[in-house]
């Protein structure tokens, strides 16, 4: 009990420092404070509450900057309230309804998620690339009653209703929607690279969010009111997490429907953005351009897929000590964070877990393994939605700790192969090949082998104008790693196909 009180005291001091630095503990006018309290009382921990609180504190501050211009927090909140009225009175959306939102990075996404959560309905975020039978299966399985889809997306035959003209619903003249009795759930889909994506429902309390959220703000020096460009899709866990951070801090969010490296660099420069959120594949494409002078850019957060050590080092060489590596998953939430200092010391690391979260490197019996030994990565507390109180859940990864307490991921549990009786982690070989001269991109996978059970296959993209030799690549691997880790198959491909969050799409790569 005494230890816990000491921990809470330390957390309170850490929270005060972090929230003061980030601008959240500045004085608030009593009238605005009353509206903040009312927003939380009505909408709890939801996008609707975050937007209403931001509108109460910073009504005239820009909230969204997209291809259609800018909206202030007050304007965005008013539009969300009007849309909620239209959804409630025209389409019957309310508590017990599941509403799917299928919208690219644009103000329409922000309006839709705030409107749906104002109604206490369950909110399902859909990948805009879903179509045909896969989309129909998800809508049926998740029992979607209303689909809010951006104009131009393919039509889909399902039992519910579809809304794509948000402005028409806002102008419908519907009276305000009633305050819900309970908050709805937020349901995120898993990435679905190996099968049909599945929903991961989340309904988190303020108590569950407080410690990991403040720990993140204490580690990542984002500032309130500073423009933030969120490049990954907002329907993904990484995107929606940082949109929530932006709402809490009152940060204007720069959104683009599609990732274009030149347009992103232009926007960072034009808006003097202080923060960029991206997946590793996006960082790689930015590095393919001539580095820009971006003095306002202080924070770059990478997540959604493994950050290769060579990419981490190269990005910081180009843009300074700004890179943070966020490790997590849709089911587990935020698990660990590496600072620029961590990445300079050990570019392969995923850092350390946030306060309030537990990460265990577990052996077969579930007990913690000593530093250096590889085991299953188990997590609990913090934002881990898949674990019951006091329990740990598996992330599906294998990893280890070093003597300093830094965490490392050695590969996916289902990616590890046994070749001739030896355990092989493709990630280790992939990282080595990626840093070789002339290699622009690479993916290493395990494939069936009649003699050894499994073997490694490397799919390599050569830099433009460079001719690579399979034998040279094998020799480079053999010079640093054991012979059984040398890929017997080296396939040169024009590109490595990836999903919107940068993870390798194995089926498209191998043609399976």
N, C-alpha and C positions, 0 to 999 in steps of 0.2 A: 504493500500500500504506500509506504514512504517513497519507494523507488518510483512508483507511478506518479506521485505528486511532484517529485523532483522533475520527472520527464515533462509533465504538464507545465511546470514553471519554465523549464527551458524552452518548450514549444511556444509559450506565450511571449517570451522575450524574442525568440526568432521571428514569430509572426509580426510583432510590433516593428521590428527593424525592416522586414521585407515589405510590409504593407505601407510603411512610411516612405521607403525608397520608391515604391511603385505608385505612390500618389493616392492610395485608397484611404489613408487615415487623415486626409485633410478635412478641415471643418466643412460641415454640410448644413445648409440653411434648414431651420426646423420644418418648414413646409415641404421641402424636398425630402427630408428624412422621413416625414410622415408617409409620403407616397412610396418611398422605398419599403417601409415596413408593411404597408398595405399590399404592395405587389408580392412580397414574399408570403404574406398571409393568404392571399388569394390563389397564387400559382405555385408555391413551394419551390423546389429546385428543378426548374424547367426553363427552356428557352424563352417562354413568355415572361417569366419572372426576371430573367437576366436583362431582357430588352426593356421591360417596364422600369426596372431600377435604373438602367443607364439613361433612359429618357427623363427620369425624375432628376437625376444628378447633372446630366450634361445635355439638356434638350437641344441646344443649338450646335452641338459638336457633330461633325460628319461621322456617320455610322458605316455607310457603304459607299464605295467608289467603284463603279463598274462601267461597262460600255455605254450605259444610258445616262451617266452623269453621277451625281452625288445625292444621297439622302441623309438628313440629320437623324439623330436618335428619336427625336420627337415625331418627325415625319414617318419614320419606319414603324414606330409603335402605333401611330394613328392608322396607318395602312393595315397593319396586322389586326388591329381591333375591328376595323371595318370588314376585313376578309373573314374574321371569325364570325361576325354577325351573318354574313352571306352564307358561309358554310353551315351554320346552325339552322337558319330559317329556310334556306333554299334546298340544302342537300341532307338535312337531318343529322349532321355530325354532332356527336356529344359523347358523354361518358359511355364506355362500352363499344364505341366504334373504333375500328382500326383504319387509319388513314395512311396510305403510302404516298410519299413525296419523291418524285422522280424529276429532278431539276438540276441543271448544271450550276457552276459557281456564278451566281447572279443574284440580284436583289430578290427575285421571285422565290429562291430557296429560303432566304431569311424571313420573308413575309409568310411563307407557307408554314414553316416549322413553328414560328411564334403563334400564328393563328390557331393551328391545330392544338398546341399545348395550352392555349387559353381556354379550350373547350373540355379539357380533361380526357380527350381521346388518346388512344395509343398511336404513337407516331413511328412508322416504319420508313427508314431511309433506303432508297433503292439506287443501285448502280444504273446510271443512264445508258450503259451499254447493254443492259439486259433486254432481250427481245424474244419473240416467238414462244415456243413451248416452255423454256426456262422461266420467262417472266410470268406466264400463265400459272405455272406450278407454284411459284413463290406467292403470287396473289391468292391462289386457292389455299395453300397450306397455312398462310398467315391470316386467313379469313379477312381479307381487305374489303372494306365496304365502299371506300372512296379512294380513287387514284387521282392525285394532283400531279399532272405531267406537263412538262414544258411543250409549247407548240412546236411541231416539227418532229417530235419523237414518234416512233411507229405506233399505230393503233394496236390494241390488244383486246381480245374477246374474253371478257370475264363477267361474273355475275353482278359486280358492283357498278358504281357510277364514276364517270371521269370528269375532271374539271381541268381546263387548260387556259381559260381566260380569267386570270385573277383580277384584273382591272374591272371586268364586268361584274364580278361578284362584289367587289368593293363598292361599286356604284349602284348596287341593287336597292339601296335605301332601306335595307333590313335593320331593324332595331338592334341595340347591343345584345350580345349573347350573355346568358346568365353565368355567374361565377361557378366553376365546377366544385363539387363536394370533395373531390380527391384528384391528385395529379395523375395523368396518364403515364404510360411507360414509353421509354425511348428504345426502339428495337433497331439494332445495327446488324447488317449481314456480314457473315464471314466472307473472306475473299473469293472462295469458290474456285480455286485454280485446279482442284482435283475432283470436283463434283459440283452438285447443285449447292449454291450458297444457303446457309442456314441462319436463322435469326438468333441474335443474342440480346435478350431483353435486359434493360437496365432501369432501375428506379432507385436512386441513391439519395440518402438523407444528407443534410448539412453536416452532421457529425461525421459521416463516412468520408465526405469530401474535404473537410477542413484541413487535416494534417497533410495529406499528399498534395493538396492544392497549394498550401502555404509553403511547403517544402520545395515545390517546383518554382514558385515565385522567388524564393530565397536563393535558388541555384541559377535560374535563368534570368538575367537582368533586363527583362522587358519593362517598359515604363508606361504608366497610364497616359492615354491621349496620344501616344506615338503611333503613326500609321504602321499597319502590319499587312504584309502580302501573304495570303494563304493560297498556295499553289495546288496542293492535293485536293481531290474532290471533297466537298463538305459532307457527302454521304458516307465517307469513310471515317473510322474512329479518330485518326490523326487530325483530319480537317475539322470535324465537329468539336473535338477537344479544344483546339486553339481558337475556334470561333467563340466558344464559351469563355475562354480566357480574355479574348478581346472585349466581349460584353462586360465582363466584370471590371476590367481596367478602363473601359471607355475608349478603346483604341479604334480609330477608323480602319475598316478592313477593305483592302484592295482585292477585287475578285475578277477573274478572267475565265470565260467559258472553256477555253482550251489553253494548254501550256505552250507558249512560244518563247524560247529563250531570249530573243532580242526584245520582244514586247515586255517580258518580265524585267529585264535590265533597264529598259526605258522607264518603266513604271517605278521601280525602286529609286531611280535617279530623280524623276520628275516630282514624286510625292515625298522625297526625302524619308523613305520608310526606314524605321528603326529595326524592324524584325521581318524575317522571311521564314516561312514554313514550307518545306519541300521534302520529297522523297529522294533517295540517292540517285535514281536515274535522272531526275531533274537537275540535280547538282552537277552530274556528269555532263549534261547538255549545256549548262551554263559555262562550264569550264572549257567547252569547245569553242567558245567565243573569246574575243580579246577581253581581258579583265577590265572592268570599269572602275573608276575612282568613285567609291560610294562611302563617303565619310560618315553619313548618318546611320549606315547599317552596322548595328552593334551586336545583333543576335540572329543566328541562322539555326533553325531547328530541323534536324533530319530525322525521319522516322518512316514507319510503314514497311520497311524492308531492311535487310542487312546492309550496313554501311561498310564498304570495303576499306581496309586500312590505307591503301594507296590513294583512294579518293579523298579520304579525310585529310590526309597530309597535303595533297595537292590543292584542295580547296582552301585550307588555311594559309598555304604559301601564297595563294592568289589574293585572298580577301582578309587575311589577318586572323587573330585569335577570337573568332566569333562563333565557331561551330559547336553545337551541342547535339549529341546523339541520343535520341529517345527510343527506348526499347519497350515493346508491349505488344498486345494483341487485342482483337475485338473482344474476346472473352475475358482476358485477364486485365485489360485496362493498361494503365501506365505502370511498368515494372521497375525500370531503372533508367538512370540518366547519366551520361558522360559529359563532363565539362571540356572546354578547350584544353585546359591543362592536362586532364586525363588522357585526351586523344593525342597530345604531343608526347606524353610519356609512354603510352601504350595504344597505338592507333586502332588495335583490334578490340578494345574494351567497350562494353556497354555501360560502364560506370558503376554506380551504387544505387540501391533502392531508395525511394523517398521515405521520409518519416511517416510512420503509420503503416508501412507495408513490410511484409516478410518475404524474403527470397531464400530458399534452401536448395543447395546442391545435394541431391539425395541419391544414396546407393540403393541396391535392391530391397533393403529392409526399410527404406524410407528415412533412415538416419542421415544427418549431415556428414558429408565427406570432408576430409582434410584438404587444405589448399593444394592445387595442382591436379587433383583427381577429378575425372569427368563423370558426371552423373546427370540425372533428370533435374530440370529446373522446375521447382515447385514454388508457388506464390500464394499469398493470402493477405487479407486486410487491404487497406488502401482502396483502389478502384477495381479489385478483382471481383467481378459480378458473378463468376461461376462457382465461387467457393462459399460454403455456409460459414457462419461465424465460428472462428476457432479452427477452421479446416484449411488445408492447402489444396490448390488445384495445379495440375500440370499444364505448362505452356506448350508442351509438345517438343520442346527444345532440349538439347543436351549441352551442358556447359560446365565451367569450373571457376573457382576463385583463385586469385594469386595471394601471395603473402601479405599484400597491402589491403586486401579486401575488395579489390576490383573484380568485377564479374566479366566473364568472357563466354560467348556462345560458340560451341564447336560444331553445331549443325542440328538439323531436325532429327528427332528420334526416329522418324520413319525414313529419313534420308541416309542414315548411317548404313553402310553396307558391310557385309562379311565376305571378303575375297580371299579364298584359300585359307580360311580360318583366322584371318587378321581383320580387326575392326578398322574401317577407313571412314573418315569424315570428309565428304566432298568439299566442304567449305574451306578447309585448310589448303587443299590443292588449288581451288578457285582463287583464293587470295594470293597465292604465290604466282600463278599465271597472270593475274591481273596487273601485277606490278612490273612485268617484263616489258622491255622496250618493244614497241610495235603492236602491242595488244590493246585494242580499243575497248573491248568488252568480252566477257567470257562467262559461261555457265558450265558447271561440272555436275554430272548426274551419275547415279548408279544404274547399270543396265544388266539384264540377265546374262549369264555366261555358263555354257555347258560344263566346262572343266572346273572353274573356280567358284561356281555358284553365282557370283556377281563380279563385275569389273567397272572401272571408271571410264566414262566417256566425257571428253571435253569439247564443247562447242565454242569456237573461237572466232571473234570478229577482228580482222586486222585493220590497223590504222590506214587511212587513205594513202595510196602510193607505196605501201610497205608490203613486201612479200615475206611471209613466214613459212618456216619449214616445220613439219610435224616432228621430225627427228630432233631438231634444235629445241623445241619446246619440251619434248620428253627428257632430253639431256639436262635442261635447266631444272626440271622437277627432281630428277634423280640426284642432282648435285646437292640438293638441300633436304630431300625427304627420303624415306625408305623406299626400296625398290617396288614393294607391293602397292605403293601409293602413286606410281607413275601411270597416267591414263594410257590404256592400250589403244583406245579410239580417240583420235583428234579430228574433228570435223570443222572445216572452215565454212562459216555461214555469213550472209550479208548483215544480219542483225540478230539479236537475242530478243524474242518476243516477250513482252511483259504486260501485266495487267495495269490498271490505272494507278495502283500504289507502288509499282516498280518491282513486284515479285515476278519471277520467271514463270511463264506459262509453259509448263512442261509438255502438255499435249500438242501445242502448236509447234514447239521446238523439235520434238521427236517425231511428230506425225502420227502418234498413237491414237 
